[in-house]
Amino acid sequence: MTTASIISNLENRVFNRRRWVIGIFAVVTVFMAYSATKLGIDASFSKNLPLKHEYMQTFIKHGRIFG
């Protein structure tokens, strides 16, 4: 089987079922749009620090006292 015949076969399958293909893309698009509404930005200072590191534990321990 040559590359041209594989592409031709795939092309025929896709275009003969174009309503199904468009429907699948529409469902995927709606799902992604719904999932995008659940995204949020949270770039807090503590998330960027290695909190298990020895220096950071000392900083947290004394930061409560000294502010």
N, C-alpha and C positions, 0 to 999 in steps of 0.2 A: 504494500500500500504506500503510495507516494504522499508527500506532504500536501500536494495540490488536491488530491482526492479526499484526504482527511479534512482539509479546510472546507472543501465543497460540501462534504457530508455534514459537517457541523453547521455550516451556513444554512443548508436546507432544513435541518432540524430546528434551528432557532427561528427562522422566518416562517416555517410552517406552524409553529406554536407561538406566534408573536403575542397573542393575548395573554397566554400564560406567563411569558417572559416579562411583559409589562406589568402584569399583576404581581408577580414575585418582587420585582423592583419597587413597586408602589408599597407593598407591605413592609419591605425592608426599610424604605425611606420613612414611613410612618413610625416604625419602631425606633429608628435612630433619632427622629425628631422628638419622640416622647422621652427617650433616654437622655437627650441633651437638656431637657428641662430639669433634670435631677442633678446636673453638675453644679458645683459650687467652688469658689475660690477660698482657700484657707491657707495663708502663708504666715502663720504665727511664728514668733521668734523662737519659741521652744521646739518647734518641729525642725528647725534648721541646726540644732545643736546636738552633738553626740552626748546625750544625757547619761550614758553609762560610763563615760570617761571619768577618771579619778579627779581631774581638775574641775570638771563640770559639776560633779557631786559636791565638791567643796564649795563651789560658787553657789549652788542651790541652797546648801546648808546655811551658809553665812549670809546669803542674800535675803533670807527671811528675817534675819536679825537687823541687818544694816539697810535693807531696802534697795 
